Amino acid sequence: MVTAETAVVLPVLLLVLAGAVAAVVVVGAQLRCVDAAREAARAASRGEPAAVVLGMAADAAPDGAVTVLGGDGEAVRVTVSATVSPLGPLPWHVEVSATASAVREPAADPALSGGGPR
């Protein structure tokens, strides 16, 4: 009797384990996107060149992530998005993304600071 019940419950336990692993992978990728967007927004607000900002975001983001820079004259906005396959080769993909914004520092933009450093 115990063997039959174990045979029925074991696939359910494996599905629960796979779901838990997938959830951890997706949450981890989401947190990496949040960190990458925040780090890139802070760098852009300091006046770093776009190539440096994109490089910093790429270093912190999950593999294959796409970074979009935007904003107006007073603020910057960075969006990092990635497609994650939480169960490896299985055909299930989850899109995670994060957006961060920051106000440009006056010293970072000579037009805003009245002529730049003296």
Secondary structure, 3 states (H helix, E strand, C coil): CHHHHHHHHHHHHHHHHHHHHHHHHHHHHHHHHHHHHHHHHHHHHCCCCHHHHHHHHHHHCCCCCEEEEEECCCEEEEEEEEEECCCCCCCCCEEEEEEEEEECCHHHCHHHHCCCCC
